[in-house]
Amino acid sequence: LKAPYQYYNMVWFGVLAAILVQFVMSGAKVRELGRQETFFFYFSVFLSLFVSFCIILFGVRELHDSEGTYSSFAVHFFLSLLFINMLVKRAGTTGQSLSIGVTKFLGGVLALTESRISHAPSHSNLILFLSLITLFLDLCYIVLLYIKLRGAKLKMAKGIIDRMYA
């Protein structure tokens, strides 16, 4: 790997590791799972990690992508899908924030810009498509989360006003 990419990869790995730790630590608690469901939750997390590792490993070999460019854009795309899925499936907004959504979006803009300027496979239609659809999904997440947060604040304010005049 080229020197700058090693640093980008280390920082990105740290961010993803922090997200994974938060997910694993709070996942079972947020869902209020029983003992058997908690075991299944942890088992599914680690099985997902193993399968993801295999997909990336084989993808790197099949696509001759030793720098992991294709897999990094694919992972970014799937993270966007998972963020929207989490927002839609959860009743509340616990564990989600606009700053995370905006930061993820800006990271996607920077990754696309950097790959188009200086990276060899940057002219790949696959990378361009993944980048654009990911940015669109990130914008959808930000808008949907904003709407959900605003609705929660309005309900809370209405509840306070109702209690004041009850």
Disulfide bonds with the S-S distance in Angstrom:
none
